[in-house]
Amino acid sequence: MFNYNIENIQLLNNNDKCKLVLKGWAFDTEQEINIKVIDDKERDYIYNLQKYRRNDVFKYFDSNSNSLDSGINLEVNSVKKNAKVIKIIFLNKQDEYLAEHIVDIKKLRVEGFNNKISYKNIVKLFNSIRKDGIKHTIKLLISLKMFMLGI
């Protein structure tokens, strides 16, 4: 029987490249599993998968031996800009379908944008304009962006 849970999803942007990071656990009680990552246009993605020990999952599933090393840390590098959805497909060793997890990239991008444009940040912007003027505030924003990008 196949079981999985994705506990954390992050979309990281750096120099116009997107990286998707998923953390959680996945295992099948009878056999080992494989993972395939594709987008909505059926393009395959290269990923890094790190497995680690999850004692909490091991205890919850009555000490099933496959559940002990069920922790996964999946990193998908170079997510395409026009990708709307990323599908994580779980397969058995014979490449038969077990389950899939769908990540809505568009929703993650909007949530990240909304976090940057918070009420607190808008108040800081208006206070800076009032205090330093528009030209100086724009220069500060440009230098801050360059600092954040490492330029």
N, CA, C and O atoms as a DFTB+ gen file, in Angstrom:
604 C
 N C O
     1  1       0.847      -1.173       0.000
     2  2       0.000       0.000       0.000
     3  2       0.900       1.247       0.000
     4  3       1.864       1.328       0.762
     5  1       0.573       2.205      -0.858
     6  2       1.381       3.411      -0.996
     7  2       0.855       4.513      -0.078
     8  3      -0.354       4.730       0.004
     9  1       1.759       5.208       0.611
    10  2       1.415       6.326       1.484
    11  2       2.396       7.468       1.220
    12  3       3.583       7.238       0.989
    13  1       1.886       8.701       1.257
    14  2       2.776       9.851       1.128
    15  2       2.133      11.081       1.752
    16  3       0.916      11.150       1.926
    17  1       2.988      12.056       2.086
    18  2       2.519      13.346       2.593
    19  2       3.578      14.390       2.256
    20  3       4.752      14.225       2.590
    21  1       3.158      15.463       1.595
    22  2       4.047      16.588       1.304
    23  2       3.776      17.631       2.376
    24  3       2.661      18.141       2.485
    25  1       4.804      17.951       3.175
    26  2       4.625      18.840       4.322
    27  2       4.997      20.289       4.039
    28  3       4.469      21.200       4.676
    29  1       5.909      20.512       3.083
    30  2       6.374      21.864       2.827
    31  2       6.705      22.007       1.349
    32  3       7.369      21.146       0.772
    33  1       6.240      23.102       0.732
    34  2       6.527      23.402      -0.668
    35  2       7.042      24.821      -0.740
    36  3       6.426      25.737      -0.195
    37  1       8.180      25.015      -1.416
    38  2       8.742      26.344      -1.600
    39  2       9.117      26.534      -3.053
    40  3       9.606      25.614      -3.707
    41  1       8.881      27.753      -3.559
    42  2       9.320      28.137      -4.891
    43  2      10.332      29.254      -4.711
    44  3       9.988      30.342      -4.250
    45  1      11.585      28.987      -5.075
    46  2      12.669      29.943      -4.889
    47  2      13.057      30.531      -6.236
    48  3      13.231      29.792      -7.205
    49  1      13.194      31.856      -6.312
    50  2      13.600      32.533      -7.533
    51  2      14.989      33.108      -7.344
    52  3      15.290      33.711      -6.314
    53  1      15.850      32.914      -8.368
    54  2      17.185      33.483      -8.345
    55  2      17.629      33.710      -9.784
    56  3      17.764      32.761     -10.557
    57  1      17.854      34.965     -10.137
    58  2      18.311      35.327     -11.487
    59  2      17.425      34.718     -12.571
    60  3      17.927      34.085     -13.500
    61  1      16.134      34.903     -12.458
    62  2      15.143      34.413     -13.417
    63  2      15.104      32.895     -13.541
    64  3      14.584      32.379     -14.531
    65  1      15.635      32.172     -12.572
    66  2      15.531      30.722     -12.537
    67  2      14.706      30.346     -11.316
    68  3      14.907      30.883     -10.226
    69  1      13.794      29.438     -11.507
    70  2      12.937      28.985     -10.413
    71  2      13.377      27.604      -9.952
    72  3      13.729      26.742     -10.756
    73  1      13.350      27.420      -8.658
    74  2      13.690      26.144      -8.049
    75  2      12.538      25.756      -7.130
    76  3      12.108      26.551      -6.294
    77  1      12.045      24.546      -7.287
    78  2      10.942      24.041      -6.479
    79  2      11.500      23.044      -5.473
    80  3      12.225      22.120      -5.843
    81  1      11.158      23.233      -4.190
    82  2      11.639      22.350      -3.129
    83  2      10.423      21.781      -2.388
    84  3       9.579      22.528      -1.894
    85  1      10.350      20.458      -2.321
    86  2       9.284      19.769      -1.597
    87  2       9.904      18.916      -0.506
    88  3      10.916      18.249      -0.723
    89  1       9.287      18.941       0.673
    90  2       9.740      18.107       1.787
    91  2       8.552      17.337       2.332
    92  3       7.438      17.856       2.405
    93  1       8.800      16.103       2.710
    94  2       7.738      15.267       3.256
    95  2       8.217      13.833       3.362
    96  3       9.381      13.578       3.668
    97  1       7.306      12.891       3.107
    98  2       7.651      11.481       3.158
    99  2       6.791      10.706       2.177
   100  3       5.672      11.109       1.860
   101  1       7.329       9.578       1.694
   102  2       6.612       8.708       0.758
   103  2       7.220       7.307       0.811
   104  3       8.441       7.149       0.843
   105  1       6.351       6.294       0.821
   106  2       6.822       4.909       0.803
   107  2       5.691       3.977       0.423
   108  3       4.515       4.319       0.542
   109  1       6.064       2.805      -0.032
   110  2       5.120       1.721      -0.309
   111  2       5.458       0.602       0.666
   112  3       6.633       0.310       0.888
   113  1       4.451      -0.023       1.243
   114  2       4.688      -1.046       2.253
   115  2       5.316      -2.309       1.679
   116  3       5.987      -3.037       2.410
   117  1       5.118      -2.595       0.381
   118  2       5.635      -3.826      -0.212
   119  2       6.910      -3.650      -1.022
   120  3       7.702      -4.588      -1.115
   121  1       7.136      -2.476      -1.613
   122  2       8.250      -2.334      -2.546
   123  2       8.810      -0.912      -2.530
   124  3       8.227      -0.001      -1.942
   125  1       9.959      -0.747      -3.191
   126  2      10.548       0.584      -3.314
   127  2       9.797       1.374      -4.381
   128  3       9.109       0.808      -5.231
   129  1       9.949       2.706      -4.316
   130  2       9.243       3.568      -5.263
   131  2      10.236       4.402      -6.065
   132  3      11.362       4.643      -5.631
   133  1       9.794       4.837      -7.245
   134  2      10.507       5.784      -8.085
   135  2       9.675       7.051      -8.186
   136  3       8.478       7.049      -7.898
   137  1      10.322       8.132      -8.597
   138  2       9.627       9.407      -8.756
   139  2       9.923       9.946     -10.148
   140  3      11.046       9.846     -10.642
   141  1       8.907      10.515     -10.767
   142  2       9.056      11.180     -12.056
   143  2       8.437      12.564     -11.906
   144  3       7.373      12.704     -11.302
   145  1       9.095      13.590     -12.451
   146  2       8.610      14.964     -12.348
   147  2       8.361      15.497     -13.753
   148  3       9.263      15.519     -14.590
   149  1       7.110      15.932     -14.004
   150  2       6.739      16.507     -15.295
   151  2       5.916      17.759     -15.068
   152  3       5.448      18.002     -13.956
   153  1       5.732      18.564     -16.125
   154  2       4.873      19.739     -16.015
   155  2       3.580      19.500     -16.793
   156  3       3.317      18.386     -17.245
   157  1       2.771      20.559     -16.948
   158  2       1.482      20.431     -17.614
   159  2       1.609      20.129     -19.103
   160  3       0.646      19.675     -19.720
   161  1       2.779      20.372     -19.690
   162  2       3.016      20.078     -21.105
   163  2       3.773      18.764     -21.288
   164  3       4.314      18.509     -22.364
   165  1       3.815      17.929     -20.250
   166  2       4.446      16.611     -20.237
   167  2       5.966      16.655     -20.452
   168  3       6.546      15.680     -20.928
   169  1       6.614      17.775     -20.108
   170  2       8.074      17.873     -20.189
   171  2       8.668      17.293     -18.909
   172  3       8.206      17.589     -17.808
   173  1       9.697      16.465     -19.068
   174  2      10.387      15.876     -17.917
   175  2      11.332      16.887     -17.293
   176  3      11.902      17.728     -17.987
   177  1      11.494      16.802     -15.977
   178  2      12.403      17.671     -15.240
   179  2      13.449      16.835     -14.534
   180  3      13.172      15.735     -14.056
   181  1      14.650      17.373     -14.477
   182  2      15.722      16.748     -13.719
   183  2      15.575      17.210     -12.270
   184  3      15.318      18.387     -12.014
   185  1      15.736      16.298     -11.339
   186  2      15.549      16.629      -9.931
   187  2      16.615      15.962      -9.081
   188  3      17.257      14.997      -9.495
   189  1      16.783      16.495      -7.894
   190  2      17.652      15.891      -6.883
   191  2      16.757      15.366      -5.774
   192  3      15.910      16.093      -5.254
   193  1      16.941      14.113      -5.415
   194  2      16.137      13.494      -4.367
   195  2      17.055      13.021      -3.263
   196  3      17.987      12.250      -3.495
   197  1      16.783      13.492      -2.060
   198  2      17.519      13.038      -0.886
   199  2      16.522      12.330       0.028
   200  3      15.467      12.866       0.366
   201  1      16.886      11.126       0.410
   202  2      16.048      10.384       1.353
   203  2      16.690      10.445       2.725
   204  3      17.914      10.469       2.850
   205  1      15.863      10.470       3.743
   206  2      16.368      10.506       5.102
   207  2      15.419       9.764       6.025
   208  3      14.285       9.460       5.657
   209  1      15.891       9.480       7.213
   210  2      15.177       8.676       8.196
   211  2      14.052       9.483       8.842
   212  3      14.259      10.629       9.241
   213  1      12.856       8.884       8.947
   214  2      11.714       9.506       9.606
   215  2      11.186       8.556      10.679
   216  3      10.381       7.671      10.392
   217  1      11.647       8.748      11.918
   218  2      11.207       7.897      13.024
   219  2       9.733       8.083      13.342
   220  3       9.066       7.132      13.748
   221  1       9.203       9.316      13.161
   222  2       7.787       9.556      13.447
   223  2       6.883       8.773      12.492
   224  3       5.857       8.241      12.918
   225  1       7.245       8.695      11.222
   226  2       6.467       7.918      10.253
   227  2       6.600       6.427      10.562
   228  3       5.627       5.679      10.457
   229  1       7.790       6.001      10.938
   230  2       8.055       4.607      11.295
   231  2       7.157       4.159      12.451
   232  3       6.581       3.072      12.408
   233  1       7.043       4.991      13.475
   234  2       6.192       4.655      14.623
   235  2       4.712       4.676      14.253
   236  3       3.950       3.816      14.695
   237  1       4.297       5.659      13.439
   238  2       2.888       5.795      13.071
   239  2       2.399       4.597      12.251
   240  3       1.259       4.159      12.403
   241  1       3.264       4.074      11.386
   242  2       2.877       2.941      10.541
   243  2       3.319       1.606      11.128
   244  3       3.681       0.690      10.389
   245  1       3.292       1.496      12.444
   246  2       3.534       0.243      13.165
   247  2       4.853      -0.415      12.785
   248  3       4.910      -1.622      12.549
   249  1       5.898       0.375      12.728
   250  2       7.266      -0.095      12.499
   251  2       7.436      -0.878      11.200
   252  3       8.146      -1.884      11.168
   253  1       6.785      -0.420      10.127
   254  2       6.988      -1.005       8.809
   255  2       8.394      -0.648       8.342
   256  3       8.783       0.519       8.399
   257  1       9.154      -1.628       7.883
   258  2      10.567      -1.393       7.548
   259  2      10.741      -0.386       6.411
   260  3      11.731       0.345       6.402
   261  1       9.825      -0.324       5.465
   262  2       9.932       0.632       4.359
   263  2       9.644       2.067       4.796
   264  3      10.052       3.013       4.122
   265  1       8.955       2.233       5.905
   266  2       8.600       3.584       6.343
   267  2       9.730       4.282       7.097
   268  3       9.661       5.490       7.325
   269  1      10.762       3.548       7.484
   270  2      11.836       4.154       8.264
   271  2      12.616       5.187       7.465
   272  3      12.838       6.293       7.956
   273  1      13.031       4.864       6.269
   274  2      13.773       5.795       5.421
   275  2      12.856       6.425       4.378
   276  3      13.205       6.490       3.200
   277  1      11.700       6.884       4.804
   278  2      10.695       7.403       3.878
   279  2      10.767       8.909       3.676
   280  3      10.063       9.439       2.816
   281  1      11.589       9.612       4.436
   282  2      11.681      11.062       4.297
   283  2      12.244      11.451       2.944
   284  3      13.216      10.857       2.478
   285  1      11.631      12.459       2.301
   286  2      12.111      12.916       1.003
   287  2      12.331      14.422       1.027
   288  3      11.572      15.179       1.633
   289  1      13.382      14.822       0.354
   290  2      13.676      16.228       0.097
   291  2      13.920      16.306      -1.406
   292  3      14.983      15.916      -1.889
   293  1      12.931      16.810      -2.142
   294  2      12.962      16.824      -3.599
   295  2      13.207      18.240      -4.090
   296  3      12.443      19.149      -3.767
   297  1      14.266      18.438      -4.867
   298  2      14.599      19.743      -5.436
   299  2      14.526      19.652      -6.950
   300  3      15.229      18.853      -7.569
   301  1      13.666      20.479      -7.546
   302  2      13.521      20.547      -8.999
   303  2      14.137      21.863      -9.443
   304  3      13.591      22.930      -9.166
   305  1      15.264      21.794     -10.126
   306  2      15.948      22.989     -10.604
   307  2      15.415      23.395     -11.969
   308  3      14.911      22.558     -12.719
   309  1      15.524      24.663     -12.287
   310  2      15.177      25.207     -13.606
   311  2      13.738      24.911     -14.003
   312  3      13.489      24.347     -15.069
   313  1      12.794      25.287     -13.156
   314  2      11.382      25.180     -13.508
   315  2      11.103      26.220     -14.590
   316  3      11.449      27.391     -14.432
   317  1      10.486      25.801     -15.673
   318  2      10.208      26.690     -16.804
   319  2       9.257      27.809     -16.382
   320  3       8.368      27.610     -15.554
   321  1       9.465      29.001     -16.974
   322  2       8.633      30.160     -16.616
   323  2       7.169      29.960     -16.983
   324  3       6.279      30.411     -16.261
   325  1       6.914      29.286     -18.101
   326  2       5.531      29.122     -18.542
   327  2       4.850      27.885     -17.957
   328  3       3.715      27.580     -18.322
   329  1       5.518      27.179     -17.067
   330  2       4.903      26.008     -16.418
   331  2       3.874      26.479     -15.400
   332  3       4.171      27.300     -14.533
   333  1       2.682      25.956     -15.514
   334  2       1.611      26.313     -14.583
   335  2       1.480      25.296     -13.462
   336  3       1.103      25.630     -12.338
   337  1       1.799      24.043     -13.789
   338  2       1.624      22.939     -12.845
   339  2       2.830      22.009     -12.949
   340  3       3.313      21.724     -14.045
   341  1       3.306      21.545     -11.811
   342  2       4.334      20.503     -11.770
   343  2       3.706      19.274     -11.114
   344  3       3.102      19.368     -10.046
   345  1       3.858      18.126     -11.764
   346  2       3.304      16.877     -11.247
   347  2       4.439      15.999     -10.748
   348  3       5.392      15.729     -11.478
   349  1       4.335      15.562      -9.522
   350  2       5.261      14.590      -8.971
   351  2       4.537      13.244      -9.038
   352  3       3.548      13.024      -8.338
   353  1       5.040      12.353      -9.883
   354  2       4.386      11.061     -10.102
   355  2       5.186       9.983      -9.373
   356  3       6.391       9.836      -9.581
   357  1       4.512       9.251      -8.537
   358  2       5.126       8.158      -7.788
   359  2       4.866       6.853      -8.537
   360  3       3.723       6.516      -8.848
   361  1       5.957       6.120      -8.823
   362  2       5.878       4.876      -9.573
   363  2       6.536       3.751      -8.770
   364  3       7.389       4.001      -7.919
   365  1       6.129       2.510      -9.050
   366  2       6.835       1.391      -8.436
   367  2       8.029       1.017      -9.311
   368  3       8.276       1.681     -10.318
   369  1       8.765      -0.014      -8.957
   370  2       9.980      -0.399      -9.702
   371  2       9.676      -0.829     -11.134
   372  3      10.556      -0.759     -11.992
   373  1       8.453      -1.270     -11.411
   374  2       8.071      -1.653     -12.767
   375  2       7.471      -0.472     -13.537
   376  3       6.862      -0.663     -14.590
   377  1       7.643       0.745     -13.013
   378  2       7.119       1.993     -13.603
   379  2       5.598       1.987     -13.750
   380  3       5.056       2.551     -14.701
   381  1       4.928       1.353     -12.815
   382  2       3.468       1.408     -12.762
   383  2       3.047       2.543     -11.851
   384  3       3.677       2.787     -10.822
   385  1       1.994       3.230     -12.222
   386  2       1.497       4.410     -11.514
   387  2       0.991       4.038     -10.119
   388  3       0.200       3.108      -9.960
   389  1       1.463       4.784      -9.106
   390  2       0.959       4.613      -7.741
   391  2       0.103       5.801      -7.327
   392  3      -1.013       5.627      -6.837
   393  1       0.629       7.014      -7.523
   394  2      -0.099       8.234      -7.158
   395  2       0.626       9.423      -7.768
   396  3       1.726       9.289      -8.305
   397  1      -0.003      10.587      -7.678
   398  2       0.659      11.813      -8.125
   399  2       0.276      12.963      -7.209
   400  3      -0.810      12.992      -6.630
   401  1       1.194      13.901      -7.099
   402  2       0.964      15.118      -6.317
   403  2       1.125      16.294      -7.274
   404  3       2.146      16.406      -7.953
   405  1       0.124      17.169      -7.332
   406  2       0.140      18.299      -8.259
   407  2       0.457      19.567      -7.482
   408  3      -0.185      19.875      -6.478
   409  1       1.468      20.302      -7.968
   410  2       1.876      21.570      -7.369
   411  2       1.484      22.682      -8.328
   412  3       1.931      22.702      -9.475
   413  1       0.647      23.612      -7.863
   414  2       0.199      24.741      -8.676
   415  2       1.239      25.854      -8.602
   416  3       1.260      26.626      -7.643
   417  1       2.102      25.936      -9.616
   418  2       3.194      26.908      -9.645
   419  2       2.646      28.327      -9.707
   420  3       3.180      29.228      -9.061
   421  1       1.604      28.525     -10.466
   422  2       1.012      29.862     -10.598
   423  2       0.545      30.398      -9.244
   424  3       0.744      31.570      -8.925
   425  1      -0.070      29.534      -8.465
   426  2      -0.539      29.923      -7.129
   427  2       0.636      30.247      -6.208
   428  3       0.571      31.209      -5.443
   429  1       1.713      29.452      -6.273
   430  2       2.896      29.711      -5.451
   431  2       3.532      31.049      -5.807
   432  3       3.991      31.770      -4.921
   433  1       3.565      31.391      -7.100
   434  2       4.135      32.676      -7.521
   435  2       3.309      33.839      -6.996
   436  3       3.864      34.836      -6.533
   437  1       1.983      33.722      -7.063
   438  2       1.108      34.796      -6.579
   439  2       1.248      34.963      -5.074
   440  3       1.278      36.091      -4.581
   441  1       1.334      33.858      -4.333
   442  2       1.506      33.944      -2.879
   443  2       2.826      34.617      -2.525
   444  3       2.874      35.426      -1.598
   445  1       3.896      34.299      -3.244
   446  2       5.194      34.929      -2.997
   447  2       5.158      36.420      -3.293
   448  3       5.746      37.213      -2.558
   449  1       4.477      36.803      -4.357
   450  2       4.342      38.214      -4.711
   451  2       3.536      38.959      -3.651
   452  3       3.883      40.078      -3.274
   453  1       2.464      38.338      -3.174
   454  2       1.641      38.978      -2.150
   455  2       2.397      39.154      -0.838
   456  3       2.157      40.122      -0.117
   457  1       3.307      38.234      -0.516
   458  2       4.108      38.374       0.702
   459  2       5.057      39.565       0.606
   460  3       5.295      40.251       1.599
   461  1       5.605      39.816      -0.600
   462  2       6.512      40.951      -0.769
   463  2       5.764      42.272      -0.717
   464  3       6.299      43.267      -0.228
   465  1       4.525      42.295      -1.219
   466  2       3.755      43.528      -1.213
   467  2       2.780      43.461      -0.039
   468  3       1.569      43.364      -0.234
   469  1       3.297      43.511       1.134
   470  2       2.465      43.498       2.327
   471  2       2.180      44.940       2.754
   472  3       2.817      45.877       2.271
   473  1       1.233      45.104       3.647
   474  2       0.878      46.425       4.148
   475  2       2.079      47.091       4.816
   476  3       2.304      48.290       4.651
   477  1       2.843      46.312       5.562
   478  2       4.015      46.824       6.266
   479  2       5.056      47.370       5.283
   480  3       5.635      48.429       5.523
   481  1       5.299      46.650       4.172
   482  2       6.269      47.108       3.183
   483  2       5.783      48.347       2.431
   484  3       6.589      49.206       2.074
   485  1       4.487      48.447       2.188
   486  2       3.946      49.636       1.512
   487  2       4.073      50.857       2.417
   488  3       4.390      51.944       1.934
   489  1       3.836      50.705       3.704
   490  2       4.000      51.816       4.648
   491  2       5.458      52.271       4.666
   492  3       5.732      53.470       4.688
   493  1       6.404      51.309       4.657
   494  2       7.826      51.672       4.614
   495  2       8.150      52.471       3.355
   496  3       8.906      53.441       3.408
   497  1       7.577      52.062       2.226
   498  2       7.822      52.753       0.962
   499  2       7.319      54.191       1.026
   500  3       8.046      55.111       0.652
   501  1       6.093      54.401       1.490
   502  2       5.549      55.760       1.561
   503  2       6.299      56.628       2.572
   504  3       6.489      57.821       2.336
   505  1       6.720      56.053       3.676
   506  2       7.512      56.809       4.643
   507  2       8.854      57.228       4.041
   508  3       9.333      58.332       4.300
   509  1       9.452      56.362       3.249
   510  2      10.714      56.695       2.596
   511  2      10.529      57.787       1.558
   512  3      11.359      58.689       1.451
   513  1       9.449      57.715       0.792
   514  2       9.169      58.768      -0.203
   515  2       8.950      60.100       0.497
   516  3       9.462      61.128       0.054
   517  1       8.198      60.088       1.579
   518  2       7.926      61.326       2.318
   519  2       9.217      61.903       2.908
   520  3       9.422      63.117       2.907
   521  1      10.078      61.024       3.408
   522  2      11.296      61.466       4.073
   523  2      12.399      61.848       3.079
   524  3      13.013      62.906       3.216
   525  1      12.657      60.982       2.065
   526  2      13.814      61.143       1.191
   527  2      13.483      61.604      -0.225
   528  3      14.391      61.988      -0.961
   529  1      12.232      61.579      -0.625
   530  2      11.869      61.949      -1.993
   531  2      11.834      60.735      -2.902
   532  3      12.324      59.662      -2.550
   533  1      11.247      60.921      -4.077
   534  2      11.039      59.811      -5.013
   535  2      12.367      59.322      -5.599
   536  3      12.601      58.114      -5.644
   537  1      13.244      60.232      -6.051
   538  2      14.491      59.823      -6.696
   539  2      15.360      58.992      -5.750
   540  3      15.876      57.939      -6.128
   541  1      15.513      59.472      -4.532
   542  2      16.358      58.751      -3.572
   543  2      15.748      57.392      -3.210
   544  3      16.480      56.415      -3.047
   545  1      14.431      57.319      -3.083
   546  2      13.760      56.049      -2.760
   547  2      13.935      55.043      -3.889
   548  3      14.161      53.860      -3.633
   549  1      13.833      55.501      -5.141
   550  2      14.030      54.605      -6.284
   551  2      15.469      54.081      -6.300
   552  3      15.690      52.899      -6.565
   553  1      16.444      54.942      -6.019
   554  2      17.839      54.509      -5.957
   555  2      18.034      53.461      -4.852
   556  3      18.763      52.485      -5.029
   557  1      17.372      53.680      -3.712
   558  2      17.460      52.708      -2.615
   559  2      16.881      51.352      -3.027
   560  3      17.459      50.307      -2.729
   561  1      15.736      51.379      -3.714
   562  2      15.102      50.133      -4.147
   563  2      15.971      49.393      -5.160
   564  3      16.098      48.171      -5.092
   565  1      16.570      50.128      -6.098
   566  2      17.434      49.500      -7.097
   567  2      18.662      48.891      -6.426
   568  3      19.038      47.759      -6.730
   569  1      19.277      49.626      -5.526
   570  2      20.469      49.076      -4.848
   571  2      20.107      47.892      -3.957
   572  3      20.896      46.956      -3.825
   573  1      18.911      47.921      -3.338
   574  2      18.464      46.795      -2.529
   575  2      18.248      45.557      -3.387
   576  3      18.614      44.450      -2.990
   577  1      17.650      45.742      -4.572
   578  2      17.415      44.612      -5.466
   579  2      18.752      44.035      -5.924
   580  3      18.911      42.816      -5.972
   581  1      19.714      44.895      -6.263
   582  2      21.028      44.422      -6.684
   583  2      21.720      43.680      -5.546
   584  3      22.388      42.672      -5.775
   585  1      21.561      44.176      -4.326
   586  2      22.145      43.498      -3.172
   587  2      21.532      42.127      -2.974
   588  3      22.238      41.156      -2.700
   589  1      20.199      42.045      -3.114
   590  2      19.505      40.765      -2.924
   591  2      19.881      39.753      -4.004
   592  3      19.918      38.551      -3.743
   593  1      20.167      40.244      -5.240
   594  2      20.537      39.350      -6.328
   595  2      22.024      39.020      -6.311
   596  3      22.470      38.128      -7.032
   597  1      22.800      39.739      -5.486
   598  2      24.230      39.481      -5.398
   599  2      25.030      40.121      -6.519
   600  3      26.091      39.618      -6.889
   601  1      24.533      41.225      -7.061
   602  2      25.225      41.919      -8.166
   603  2      26.181      42.955      -7.599
   604  3      26.861      43.649      -8.356
